[in-house]
Amino acid sequence: MHHQLIHSSVHQRALSLGRASARRTRLELVGKPCHADRGHSITSAENKQTPQKKPEAFTKLRLFIDSANLTQWELWLSTNLFYGITTNPCILEKDGQRCTLSNLTRLCRIGEELGVREMQFQAWGDSAQSMVSVALDIFGMNPNLVVVKLPCTLEGFQAAALLQESAVRVTMTAMYTSSQILLAQSVGAEYAAPYLGRMNDAYGNNQGYKEVAEMQRILTAQKASTRLLVASVRDTYAMASLAAEGCDTFTISPAVASKLFAVSYTLDAVEQFEASARRMGAYDQDEGATTSTLLGLGGGMAHNRNGSGAGAAAAAAVAAEAAAAAAEAATAADAPGTASQGGSSPLLL
């Protein structure tokens, strides 16, 4: 009886959210839990039009920025390399953002304006019922954009099971053992987020890496639709190694994002290219492409997804971040767990 009361409450709450029009459409048209991917139209009996098939993505890879710093959002989203943004209450605190529905709504709107394709916010509460209530409010901010994160606890999985019946997209987070991936798959989570760096700290001997690789093998063997969202990533080498194991979804801090562009040998080669181009007249004003022409082309190509024109400045900032990261790497070894995560909170990714 208690479960039925919660079940009924979830449906009433979901149907009452006027903002969640996309979710209401799914509830009205589909009689069972729906995991429809964005980009695939859902048609009713009254609308017999054939949905247009959108082109498939050329890669399954998804990179997220793990931050609530708006300057970092603008910087990295302008590169068009990142699929979305992930946060949690500890990240919000570190970056000076209030953990309130009104502020999350504001952040969601800013992310959408920056062209983000997905935003992940974490629900809070000390019971399944309280987490469900918060999750519905978070998801209702923008059902086409938002994924709700829930902890890998009994209450978190109970909340996830109830939310699935309202087609709320869910990430199960703070995952530390490979057996937890079975629960995430069973509950129908869209993402499951293991904390790679924290797992290595807890278990030692690179055991965290082995656990994450095992999780991916489980999902592959089960042909599961759940994506492994690897979090608490502290170096780019771990990303590449896990990609070779089949992992295709990562969330990384701005510091780690900078390291992706801070390969000193590549930067040295680029300096040589530019020096040769300059010596051979590439920047001469009297023939060929002029500096002003090159700048004009760059300005046109550097617009972000919404055409704001801020991409050129952001691209320069990315280059500066990469150069700084390269200089740091050249003077000190990149020890896991130092500056990559920007904090010592046990739930900071």
Buried (B, 14 or more C-beta within 10 A) or exposed (E): EEEEEBEEBBEEBBBEBEBBEBBBBBBEBEEEBBEEEEEEEBEEEEEEEEEEEEEEEEEEEBBBBBBBBBEBBBBBBBBEBBBBBBBBBBBBBBBEBEBEBEEBBBBBEBBBEBBBBBBBBBBBBEEBBBBBBBBBBBBBBBBBBBBBBBBBEEBBBBBBBBBBBBBBBBBBBBBBBBEBBBBBBEBBBBBBBBBBBBBBBEBEEEEBBBBBBBBBBBBEEEEBEBBBBBBBBBBBEBBEBBBEBEBBBBBBBBBBBBBBBBBEEEBEEEEEEEEEEEEEEBBEEEEEEBEEEEEEEEEEEBBBBEEBEBBBEBBEBBEEBBBEBBEBBEEEEBEBBEBBBBBEBEBBB
